[in-house]
Amino acid sequence: MRRFDVCIIGGGAAGLAVAALLDDNLKVCILEKNEIPGRKLLATGGGRCNLTNEACQGKDATLDFFASIGLATHCDEEGRYYPYTNRAADVRQALLNAQGSHVETLYGFTVERLERIESGFVIGSASDADPEICATSVVLATGGKAAPQYGTTGDGYALAKAAGHRVSRLFPILAPVECADEDGLNLSSVKGIRAKASARLWKDGKPVGERAEAGEVQFTADGLSGICIFNLTPYIKAEDGEAPKDAMKRFCITLDLAPDFCEEDLRERKSSFGILTRELADLADQKMQLRNCGPELIKNWTFQVTNVKGWRQAQCTSGGVLLEEIHENTMESKIWPGLYFAGEILNVQGPCGGFNLQNAWETAAKTAHAINHKNNTNP
Ligand SMILES: Cc1cc2nc3c(=O)[nH]c(=O)nc-3n(C[C@H](O)[C@H](O)[C@H](O)COP(=O)(O)OP(=O)(O)OC[C@H]3O[C@@H](n4cnc5c(N)ncnc54)[C@H](O)[C@@H]3O)c2cc1C
């Protein structure tokens, strides 16, 4: 049995941030199932790591934190913050550099068991080769279920449930959407084509959300992708008791593929080529013939949703450990004192643009400050 003051389960964004912020006089271990830390972090923001957003309330604290550990940042014209070097690997490196020698990481350690004992917690894996860990405080930072190829297979929910916590319904979000052209046109000729667009989601013929999502849409073999499509996915879900297949039939997406042009401008044209790429314009021409209308149809092109892609292609988990069972200022469990939650395991989810990593940094900082405070007041 090995004894620590704090055991952090999961060495991803939140776990590494907690470790970086814990006081030096605490003996800390990180248990990480991968052989390297922050595997998912490396893939964020297309390898650039969009670490927060101008629109996030806690963004100043996040920027101060990264400045304090030596990482300069910059903001793009859409309010998204990245490391100044534009490399996710440097975000991870800065977090690792900030860890003192009081932090030890055990890699290849998949936590399967969390038990409460009088002096704290016992944590174990399924492997006899791993030591049993005993800790006064435990931080559950195992992430969610999205992108399991990076290690996040939803293990933390079972550990949270073992502690008596409830977990809300989980489904993949920020993922590509499978859909079909409403007139049955074959989309294979436009696979891989990108276009400036604004995308709107409809449910039962009524618009969902306050505004359309602007950005770049990408056509795929079976539907649509791109950040403006990802941001529609939190709303594409079955209601309680509804079969997912039936639920999907109620949703469609309309694309405005000429957001900088008005309908009159388009009516004066013979074709949409020149605004759209040749491949897309050819498809639009087929649609014009079918519908006997002009290129203005590209301002309102309808796709019937058939599915949202699954966990492997999702960037985030909708749902998680219920917040009402956690103290919001300290992230400590109301059920098992000494147990803390940080990151995507919580029932918190935001759109693309740095909001989900902001949640990881923010909840990590609250956790670390609470543990430091407890340590300083009850040494
Ligand atoms: C491709 C991609 C791009 C993204 N880009 C962005 C972006 O640019 N900006 C943004 O805000 N968000 C982005 N996200 C979302 C963001 O990465 C996550 O919300 C964030 O990493 C969550 O942090 P976390 O620490 O909770 O979980 P993670 O970073 O996922 O870390 C959890 C860690 O726990 C480990 N673990 C899990 N179970 C166990 C276990 N049983 N025992 C031991 N260890 C375990 C995992 O191996 C993992 O290392 C992206 C997601 C993906 C998939």
The ligand as an SDF file (V2000), in Angstrom:
LIG
                    3D

 53 58  0  0  0  0  0  0  0  0999 V2000
  -10.2100   16.0760  -30.9030 C   0  0  0  0  0  0  0  0  0  0  0  0
  -10.6260   16.9750  -29.7620 C   0  0  0  0  0  0  0  0  0  0  0  0
  -10.3580   18.3220  -29.8390 C   0  0  0  0  0  0  0  0  0  0  0  0
  -10.7580   19.1730  -28.7970 C   0  0  0  0  0  0  0  0  0  0  0  0
  -10.4270   20.4970  -28.8730 N   0  0  0  0  0  0  0  0  0  0  0  0
  -10.7740   21.3240  -27.8550 C   0  0  0  0  0  0  0  0  0  0  0  0
  -10.3760   22.6960  -27.8690 C   0  0  0  0  0  0  0  0  0  0  0  0
   -9.6120   23.1460  -28.7330 O   0  0  0  0  0  0  0  0  0  0  0  0
  -10.8260   23.4960  -26.8660 N   0  0  0  0  0  0  0  0  0  0  0  0
  -11.6120   23.0170  -25.8370 C   0  0  0  0  0  0  0  0  0  0  0  0
  -12.0110   23.7840  -24.9720 O   0  0  0  0  0  0  0  0  0  0  0  0
  -11.9460   21.7010  -25.7730 N   0  0  0  0  0  0  0  0  0  0  0  0
  -11.5340   20.8600  -26.7360 C   0  0  0  0  0  0  0  0  0  0  0  0
  -11.8610   19.5210  -26.6530 N   0  0  0  0  0  0  0  0  0  0  0  0
  -12.5090   19.0220  -25.4080 C   0  0  0  0  0  0  0  0  0  0  0  0
  -11.4380   18.9210  -24.2820 C   0  0  0  0  0  0  0  0  0  0  0  0
  -10.3090   18.2280  -24.7660 O   0  0  0  0  0  0  0  0  0  0  0  0
  -11.9900   18.1910  -23.0580 C   0  0  0  0  0  0  0  0  0  0  0  0
  -13.1940   18.7840  -22.6310 O   0  0  0  0  0  0  0  0  0  0  0  0
  -10.9510   18.2360  -21.9190 C   0  0  0  0  0  0  0  0  0  0  0  0
   -9.7550   17.5820  -22.2990 O   0  0  0  0  0  0  0  0  0  0  0  0
  -11.5040   17.6110  -20.6550 C   0  0  0  0  0  0  0  0  0  0  0  0
  -10.4930   17.5870  -19.6930 O   0  0  0  0  0  0  0  0  0  0  0  0
  -10.4760   16.4420  -18.5680 P   0  0  0  0  0  0  0  0  0  0  0  0
   -9.2180   16.6130  -17.8080 O   0  0  0  0  0  0  0  0  0  0  0  0
  -11.7650   16.4230  -17.8660 O   0  0  0  0  0  0  0  0  0  0  0  0
  -10.4060   15.1030  -19.3960 O   0  0  0  0  0  0  0  0  0  0  0  0
   -9.2490   14.5490  -20.3240 P   0  0  0  0  0  0  0  0  0  0  0  0
   -8.3760   15.6470  -20.8030 O   0  0  0  0  0  0  0  0  0  0  0  0
   -9.9580   13.7240  -21.3110 O   0  0  0  0  0  0  0  0  0  0  0  0
   -8.3660   13.6550  -19.3420 O   0  0  0  0  0  0  0  0  0  0  0  0
   -8.8940   12.5580  -18.6270 C   0  0  0  0  0  0  0  0  0  0  0  0
   -7.7320   11.5980  -18.3530 C   0  0  0  0  0  0  0  0  0  0  0  0
   -8.1790   10.5780  -17.4610 O   0  0  0  0  0  0  0  0  0  0  0  0
   -7.5960    9.3460  -17.8550 C   0  0  0  0  0  0  0  0  0  0  0  0
   -8.4250    8.2520  -17.3330 N   0  0  0  0  0  0  0  0  0  0  0  0
   -9.6930    7.9280  -17.7000 C   0  0  0  0  0  0  0  0  0  0  0  0
  -10.1310    6.8750  -16.9950 N   0  0  0  0  0  0  0  0  0  0  0  0
   -9.1150    6.5260  -16.1560 C   0  0  0  0  0  0  0  0  0  0  0  0
   -8.9510    5.5020  -15.1850 C   0  0  0  0  0  0  0  0  0  0  0  0
   -9.9050    4.6040  -14.9320 N   0  0  0  0  0  0  0  0  0  0  0  0
   -7.7790    5.4210  -14.5080 N   0  0  0  0  0  0  0  0  0  0  0  0
   -6.7720    6.3110  -14.7580 C   0  0  0  0  0  0  0  0  0  0  0  0
   -6.8740    7.2880  -15.6740 N   0  0  0  0  0  0  0  0  0  0  0  0
   -8.0200    7.4010  -16.3630 C   0  0  0  0  0  0  0  0  0  0  0  0
   -7.5880    9.4120  -19.3630 C   0  0  0  0  0  0  0  0  0  0  0  0
   -6.6560    8.5310  -19.9420 O   0  0  0  0  0  0  0  0  0  0  0  0
   -7.2580   10.8980  -19.6110 C   0  0  0  0  0  0  0  0  0  0  0  0
   -5.8740   11.0920  -19.7640 O   0  0  0  0  0  0  0  0  0  0  0  0
  -11.4650   18.6460  -27.6740 C   0  0  0  0  0  0  0  0  0  0  0  0
  -11.7370   17.2860  -27.6120 C   0  0  0  0  0  0  0  0  0  0  0  0
  -11.3120   16.4480  -28.6360 C   0  0  0  0  0  0  0  0  0  0  0  0
  -11.6000   14.9750  -28.5500 C   0  0  0  0  0  0  0  0  0  0  0  0
  1  2  1  0
  2  3  1  0
  2 52  2  0
  3  4  2  0
  4  5  1  0
  4 50  1  0
  5  6  2  0
  6  7  1  0
  6 13  1  0
  7  8  2  0
  7  9  1  0
  9 10  1  0
 10 11  2  0
 10 12  1  0
 12 13  2  0
 13 14  1  0
 14 15  1  0
 14 50  1  0
 15 16  1  0
 16 17  1  0
 16 18  1  0
 18 19  1  0
 18 20  1  0
 20 21  1  0
 20 22  1  0
 22 23  1  0
 23 24  1  0
 24 25  2  0
 24 26  1  0
 24 27  1  0
 27 28  1  0
 28 29  2  0
 28 30  1  0
 28 31  1  0
 31 32  1  0
 32 33  1  0
 33 34  1  0
 33 48  1  0
 34 35  1  0
 35 36  1  0
 35 46  1  0
 36 37  1  0
 36 45  1  0
 37 38  2  0
 38 39  1  0
 39 40  1  0
 39 45  2  0
 40 41  1  0
 40 42  2  0
 42 43  1  0
 43 44  2  0
 44 45  1  0
 46 47  1  0
 46 48  1  0
 48 49  1  0
 50 51  2  0
 51 52  1  0
 52 53  1  0
M  END
$$$$
